[in-house]
Amino acid sequence: MVEFDDAIWLIDYKTGDDSRTLSDEVLGERHRVQLAGYQALLAGLYPGKAVHAALAAGDGRLVDLSTV
């Protein structure tokens, strides 16, 4: 989790083999429900701040779930 003045970014690191072989779209869909739960929790803890979620894949990609 990274906190900025106006937003929170939740970045979940995925190390499994699938994080290296799946497309951004498929990887995002696979973990979207999990991260949505985290976002809801953080939204309650940080009212008034946008809460974004992303995946850091084992191959170095950053998958912004708001764009996939």
FIDREN-518390 format. One line per field, with one value per residue: residue number from 1; chain; x, y, z of N, C-alpha, C, O in turn. Coordinates in steps of 0.2 Angstrom, whole numbers. Atoms other than C-alpha are relative to their C-alpha. Last residue first. Layout:
// residues N
nr <- [NUM, ...]
kette <- [A, ...]
n_px <- [X, ...]
n_py <- [Y, ...]
n_pz <- [Z, ...]
ca_px <- [X, ...]
ca_py <- [Y, ...]
ca_pz <- [Z, ...]
c_px <- [X, ...]
c_py <- [Y, ...]
c_pz <- [Z, ...]
o_px <- [X, ...]
o_py <- [Y, ...]
o_pz <- [Z, ...]
// end
This chain:
// residues 68
nr <- [68, 67, 66, 65, 64, 63, 62, 61, 60, 59, 58, 57, 56, 55, 54, 53, 52, 51, 50, 49, 48, 47, 46, 45, 44, 43, 42, 41, 40, 39, 38, 37, 36, 35, 34, 33, 32, 31, 30, 29, 28, 27, 26, 25, 24, 23, 22, 21, 20, 19, 18, 17, 16, 15, 14, 13, 12, 11, 10, 9, 8, 7, 6, 5, 4, 3, 2, 1]
kette <- [A, A, A, A, A, A, A, A, A, A, A, A, A, A, A, A, A, A, A, A, A, A, A, A, A, A, A, A, A, A, A, A, A, A, A, A, A, A, A, A, A, A, A, A, A, A, A, A, A, A, A, A, A, A, A, A, A, A, A, A, A, A, A, A, A, A, A, A]
n_px <- [1, -1, 5, 7, 5, 6, 4, 6, -2, -5, -7, -1, -7, -4, -4, -3, -1, -4, 1, -6, -2, 6, -2, -5, 3, 5, -4, -3, 6, 2, -5, 1, 6, -2, -4, 4, 4, -1, -1, 6, 4, -3, 1, 8, 2, 0, 7, 3, -5, -1, 5, -1, 2, -7, 2, -6, 0, -3, -1, -1, -3, 1, 7, 4, -1, 4, -3, 4]
n_py <- [6, 0, -5, 3, -5, 1, -3, -4, -7, -1, 2, 7, 0, 6, 3, 7, 4, 6, 5, 1, -6, -3, -6, -2, -2, -6, -6, 0, -2, -6, -4, 1, -4, -7, 0, 1, -6, -3, 5, 3, -5, -1, 6, 0, -5, -7, -2, 3, -1, -7, -3, 1, 6, 4, 7, 3, 7, 3, 6, 5, 6, 7, 0, -5, -6, -6, -6, -6]
n_pz <- [3, 7, 2, 1, -4, 3, -4, 2, 0, 5, -1, 3, 3, -1, 6, -1, 6, -2, 5, 4, 4, 4, 3, -5, -6, 1, 0, -7, -4, 1, -3, -7, -1, -1, -5, -6, -1, -6, -5, -1, -4, -7, -4, -1, -5, 2, 2, 6, 6, 0, 4, 8, 3, 2, 2, 4, -2, 5, -2, 5, -3, 2, 2, -2, 2, -1, 1, 0]
ca_px <- [-39, -36, -43, -34, -17, -5, 13, 24, 41, 41, 34, 19, 15, -4, -13, -27, -33, -41, -47, -46, -61, -63, -47, -51, -68, -60, -46, -58, -67, -51, -45, -61, -59, -42, -48, -62, -50, -37, -41, -48, -32, -21, -32, -32, -13, -9, -5, 12, 23, 9, 4, 20, 16, 25, 10, 14, -2, -1, -14, -13, -21, -25, -26, -10, -2, -2, 6, 0]
ca_py <- [-19, -1, 1, -15, -7, -22, -18, -30, -35, -54, -59, -48, -32, -31, -15, -7, 11, 19, 37, 47, 55, 41, 32, 17, 14, 15, 3, -11, -8, -9, -25, -33, -27, -34, -52, -50, -43, -57, -68, -54, -44, -59, -62, -44, -42, -58, -74, -82, -73, -71, -89, -95, -88, -73, -60, -44, -34, -15, -5, 13, 26, 43, 62, 66, 49, 33, 17, 0]
ca_pz <- [-89, -86, -68, -63, -66, -71, -67, -76, -68, -73, -57, -59, -49, -48, -47, -36, -34, -19, -21, -5, 3, 16, 20, 32, 23, 6, 12, 16, -1, -10, -2, -7, -25, -24, -22, -34, -48, -46, -60, -71, -69, -74, -89, -95, -92, -102, -93, -93, -80, -66, -70, -64, -46, -39, -38, -29, -24, -26, -17, -21, -10, -16, -13, -3, -7, 2, -5, 0]
c_px <- [-7, -1, 1, -5, -7, -5, -7, -4, -6, 1, 5, 7, 1, 7, 3, 4, 3, 0, 4, -2, 6, 3, -5, 3, 5, -3, -4, 4, 2, -5, -2, 4, -2, -6, 2, 4, -4, -5, 0, 1, -6, -4, 2, -1, -7, -3, 1, -6, -3, 5, 1, -5, 2, -1, 7, -2, 5, 2, 4, 2, 1, 4, -2, -8, -5, 3, -5, 4]
c_py <- [-3, -6, 1, 5, -3, 5, 0, 3, 4, 8, 2, -2, -8, 1, -6, -2, -7, -4, -6, -6, -1, 7, 4, 7, 3, 2, 7, 7, 1, 3, 8, 4, 0, 5, 8, 1, 0, 6, 2, -5, -3, 4, 0, -6, -1, 4, 7, 3, -2, 2, 8, 3, 0, -6, -4, -7, -4, -7, -4, -6, -5, -5, -7, -1, 5, 6, 6, 6]
c_pz <- [1, -4, -8, -3, -2, 4, -3, 6, -3, -1, -5, 1, -1, -2, 3, -6, 1, -7, 1, -5, -4, -3, -4, -3, 5, 6, -1, 0, 7, 4, -1, 4, 8, 1, 2, 6, 7, 2, 7, 6, 2, 4, 7, 4, 2, 6, -2, -2, -7, -6, -1, -4, -8, -4, -3, -1, -4, 3, -5, 3, -6, 4, -2, -1, 3, -3, 1, 0]
o_px <- [-9, -1, -3, -11, -9, -7, -8, -4, -6, 4, 11, 11, 1, 8, 4, 2, 6, -4, 10, -5, 8, 7, -5, 5, 4, -4, -3, 3, 0, -5, -1, 2, -4, -5, 1, 2, -5, -4, -2, -4, -9, -6, -1, -6, -9, -5, 5, -8, -1, 6, -2, -3, 3, 4, 9, -4, 4, 5, 1, 6, -3, 9, -8, -12, -9, 8, -10, 9]
o_py <- [-8, -7, 4, 3, -3, 3, 4, 0, 10, 10, 1, 2, -12, 4, -8, 0, -7, -6, -5, -11, 4, 10, 4, 11, 7, 8, 12, 11, 6, 8, 12, 8, 5, 10, 10, 5, 4, 9, -1, -6, -3, 3, -2, -6, -1, 2, 11, 2, 0, 7, 11, 6, 5, -9, -2, -11, -4, -8, -5, -7, -6, -4, -8, 0, 3, 8, 6, 7]
o_pz <- [-2, -10, -11, -5, -7, 10, -8, 11, -2, -5, -4, 2, 3, -8, 9, -12, 7, -10, 3, -4, -8, 0, -10, 2, 9, 8, 2, 5, 10, 7, 4, 9, 11, 4, 7, 11, 10, 7, 11, 10, 7, 10, 12, 9, 7, 11, 0, -8, -12, -8, -6, -9, -11, -6, -7, 4, -10, 8, -11, 8, -10, 6, -4, 3, 6, -1, -2, 4]
// end
